[in-house]
Amino acid sequence: QAQLVESGGGLVQAGGSLRLSCAASGRTVSSYAMGWFRQAPGKEREFVAAISGLIGSTYYADSVKGRFTISRDNAKNTVHLQMNSLKPEDTAVYYCAAATRPFPESITTIRGYNYWGQGTQVTVSS
């Protein structure tokens, strides 16, 4: 059973940066795919970024490509999401997710993941 704890959310002005972290226990982040999703009020949860297990291939939603970077720290068993050039439309609760395989077929969709964190709020003011 994996446990995921997100941190690093907060309030930032448009154009600013935040770094989210996801500390994992019960699951080795280097061996399994890890993802970040977000959910804004009144909207469905959507894919943001993912990193595969083993070789660490990365995947991004078009809306964040070039601004967000997903990475992992194997020594700390933690996954990060560096968010730059933030926009008001990035405001959402951000969730960390863990898969049970290194290359799940649906790595960019919710069904590719079995474990979820509690979420961290990111608010970008204009």
N, C-alpha and C positions, 0 to 999 in steps of 0.2 A: 504494500500500500504506500503510495507516494504522498508526501505532503509538500505543498508549495506555498511560500510566503512572499508576497510582493511588497516592495517598498520603493520610496523615491518619488511618489506622486506629490502634487502640490499645485499652487497657483503661480502662473508665470505670464508675463506679457507676451503679446504676439512678437515673433522674431526671436524669442528666447529659447533656452534649452533646458531639458531635464534628462536625467538618467534613471531609468527604472531598473530595479534588480529583482530577481526571483531566486530565492534560496530554496533548494530542493533537498528533501530527505527521503530515504527509502527508494531513491532512483538516481542513477548516475547520469548526469546530464550529457556526458560525452558519448554515451551508448544509445541514447534514445532521442528521437526528435522532440524539440521543445518549440513552443510557439507563443506568440503574443496576439491577443484579440482585444477588441474594445467594444464598448456598448454605450451609446449616447442615449439620453432620455427619449423614450418613444420610438427608438429604433432597435433593429435586431443586432445581435452581436456579430461583429465582422472581423475578418482576418486582417492582421497588421503585418506580422513578420514571423518567419520560422527558420530554424536551423536544424539540419538533419543530424542524426547521430553519426558517429564514426568520422567521416570525412568533413563534416561541417558545411555542407552546401547551404546557402542562404536563399530565402525567398521573401519577396516583399509585395504588398499591395501597391497598385499603381499610385494611389493617393499619397503614399509615404516614400516612394522610391526616390533616392537621392537626398532625403532629409533624415531618415531613420536608419540606424545600424544595429543589427542584432549580433551579439557575441556571447561567448561563454568562457568562464574561468573554471577549468577543470579542477584545479587545486582546491577551489572553494565550493565546487559543485553549485555554481551560480550562473544564471543567464542574465544578460543585461540587454536593455533597449535604450540606446542613445538617441535622443530625439532633439533635432536641431531645427531651426527656422520654424518654430511652432506657429500654428494658425488657430484661430478661434474654432474652426471646424474639427480640430483635433481633440476638443474637449470631450471627455468620456471617462468611464471607468475602464481601466486597463486590466486585463486578466492574463496571467501566465498559465500555460497548459503543457502537459507532458503526455507523450504517446507511449505505447508499449512496444514499439518497433523503431529502428533507426530511420527507416524510409517508409513511413505509412503511405498508402496509396492516396489518401486525402490529406496531405500535409498542410494544405492551405484552407482546409475547411474544418468546422467544429467536429465533425464525426471522425476526424483523424486522431482525436485526443481523448484520453480516458480520465485524466486527472486535471483538476482546476484549482487555482488559488482563489482567495476571497476577493481579490480585486483591489486596485488603488486608484483614487480619483486624480485625474489630471484636468485642470481648468486653465484655459488660455484666454486671457482678456484682450480685447481689441484696443 
